């Protein structure tokens, strides 16, 4: 029996498009389960029987699905068959670039797999920042290892192709934006992931691994993106050369001149050769060959630098431990010498007391008094030590109770975030948990709620009722089309419609407030249709001390009024 198993990755949130697809069906008429196309809701999928999902008989050619969680979304991996012929998986864009499509044909050969990849609608990587120049195809193994399969270069007719081979057997495929092609660890800019067809061939294998990705600025932690050479380069400069320039600059910023001087010198020499080819117009092939060599050597220098820095840190810790041990031994020897000296002095005192027979009575009296004083001092010391221990215990208990209260709030906040995310896209901010309702949940140019919106708000209300101390701030937003007065009124009406529906669902009206902000707080460029669509929204800020914060003041709407105009 084939099973669906979860492989966690760290980092990317659900896209609005996936959320809309996941919640488009009503509770009375849920969509039929589909193991290939059904998006994850942010929770681990339970094992399912493929026969029940597809209605097909179990056989060794059936495709097992392994879901690989990527920042609260899923991709899938499969254990491909050796000498099993070819099979195909599709590509789907993430919320960073949802328009991406394509497929990969995987062909089982002797001792390796051939992968023929084709992607469509891949936008320039620079949209994610100046440090991103290209895209890399990665294979993610069941053990969580990421393997760089190669650079995805622009092709003809908007199709980007890459033909590679790998000795891996089981893996999922993702595409990430990177600063250059030879990176050894993927960034968190995952723009595409494979999805499996029902006819994809393979067999089941348990998967349990964690896969780490780098934050977007990890490669440029020592040099700002706007100071990279690519940010000041000629627009006609070849991509291979831009990657090489950035790779060398990043390696230098990491400290390669100190820790990997030979490798860095070789990369600089290859880069200078590529620059010379460019000046002499030697053509794309010699320029690219030298530039890619420089990029690879620069990445080797950067990785070697990080390893040697880590070794330096470990050596310093080892020396510190050795010095501490030597000091402890020296102190012990000094203590032993002092004890021996004290014993010698004690023997001398005893001899003198034996010789001083006439002063024996006085000495005994003095000794008794000293003993009494010592006992008194010991009793006082014990009492002080006990009082200090009790004070420490009380302080520790107070700290424990305070940490427990913080932990409970954090757990409740995380649980509430997960519950809300199952209904509408929700993000965690300093103001509270922000639940976003897109414009498509309202009638066009109106503030009446569609049935899908009412269903989701009913589910939101059911969740909120379980947390009676929560406060809800409903804020309506519009794009910049139309007059200020019209946009302000429409945003207020939409916010009030959401508030009234939530109150009618049982939430206390004292815990719900509504406000229209018009066009005053855009989240995207109003110069494009896509940006305006994102700006037309209603946001619900969920806050309260029970989850660790109070609602921050919302942004103020503009006050300029002009004649109302239609608002798309």
Buried (B, 14 or more C-beta within 10 A) or exposed (E): EBBBBBBBBEBBBBBBBBBBBBBEEEEEEEEEEEBBBBBBBBEBBEEBEBEEBBEEEEEEBBBBBBBBBBBBBBBBBBBBBEEBEBBBBBBBBBBBBBEBBBBBBBBBEEEBBBBBBBBBBBBEBBEBBBBBBBBBBBBBBBEBEBBBBBBBBBBEEEBBBBEBBBEBBBBBBBBBBBBBBBBEBBBBBBBBBBBBBBEBBBBBBEBEBEBEBBEBEBBBEEBEBEEBBBBEBEEEBBBBBBBBBBBBBBBBBBBBBEBBEEBBBBBBBBBEBBBEBBEEEBEEEBBBBBBBBBBBBBBBBBBBBBEBBEEEEEEEEEEEEEEEEEEEEEEEEEEEEEEEEEEEEEEEEEEEBEEEEEEEEEEEEEEEEEEEEEEEEEEEEEEEEEEEEEEEEEEEEEEEEEEEEEEEBEEBBEBBBBBBBBBBBBBBEEBBBBBBBBBBBBEEEEBEBEEBBBBBBBBBBBBBBEBEEBBBBBBBBBBBBBBBBBBBBBBBBBBBBBBBBBBEBEBEEEBBBBBBBBBBBBEBEBEEEEBBBBBBBBBBBBBBEBBBBEBEEBEEBBEEEEEBEEBE
